[in-house]
Amino acid sequence: SPHVTHRSVPVPQEAGPTMVGDEHSDPHLMSILGATKRSTLGNNFCEYYVNDAPRVVLDKLESLGYRVVSMTGVGQTLVWCLHRE
């Protein structure tokens, strides 16, 4: 009979900060996430950031009724699209 070996591989746990919204995002939701609005030098727009890792942010959003619709990678950046019914 074939011999099966199971091996556990650690999953990287990326750290924050995590970008959670743009200047048009719901201020109440950004407050719930603990996000702060900031502008990067040279940009003429603001973004909301939290110091939490993405997995923590996704857990918070799930508890608020949001569900992941899609995810993609753009260079070194991961982008999640969520929807709330």
Residue pairs with C-beta under 8 A, 6 or more apart in sequence:
13 53
13 55
14 53
14 54
14 55
15 53
16 49
16 50
16 51
16 52
16 53
16 54
16 56
17 49
17 50
17 51
18 49
18 50
18 51
18 52
18 53
18 54
18 57
19 47
19 48
19 49
20 30
20 33
20 35
20 48
20 49
20 50
20 57
21 29
21 30
21 35
21 47
21 48
22 45
22 46
22 47
22 48
23 37
23 45
23 46
23 47
25 48
29 64
30 37
30 48
32 60
32 64
33 48
33 50
33 52
33 57
33 60
33 61
34 50
34 52
35 48
35 49
35 50
36 48
36 49
36 50
37 46
37 47
37 48
38 46
38 47
38 48
38 49
39 45
39 46
39 47
40 47
50 57
52 60
54 78
54 80
58 68
58 80
61 82
64 84
65 84
65 85
66 82
66 83
66 84
67 82
67 83
67 84
67 85
68 80
68 81
68 82
69 81
69 82
69 83
70 80
70 81
71 78
71 79
71 80
71 81
72 78
72 79
73 79
